């Protein structure tokens, strides 16, 4: 295997689209339904439309993010390097010091690969925000939440064989 590319899984995208749609429906419902007059929250007539607007705005951001992420591959490998399209980083295999597969973080199931490199300063612009605050112990974090489980397992196997 000289090279391969992992693209987002359409089934997972449909799932995320459905979840975003539920979030949007609740936000729009809060925006247009009359406030409950018996609510214990005194500013309910003001808060309900504000929360509805914020919810709808976050839903729109979710749709746009999903659409943008579905347009390009997640990651591509070849004999010389890894190209992670989510943040536009290219890492030569020679720069990689270690790899860690992460399936749980903060009690949540995730599909991440932590990459530690020999020269972290070279890749500091690509760090996740969590890394900047010391919550993640890796130089780079590759997220495979939109990849199919089989593609993710293939990536994990190939990266571990290549680095170790």
Order of alpha helices (4+ residues) and beta strands (2+ residues): beta-alpha-alpha-beta-beta-beta-beta-beta-alpha-beta-alpha
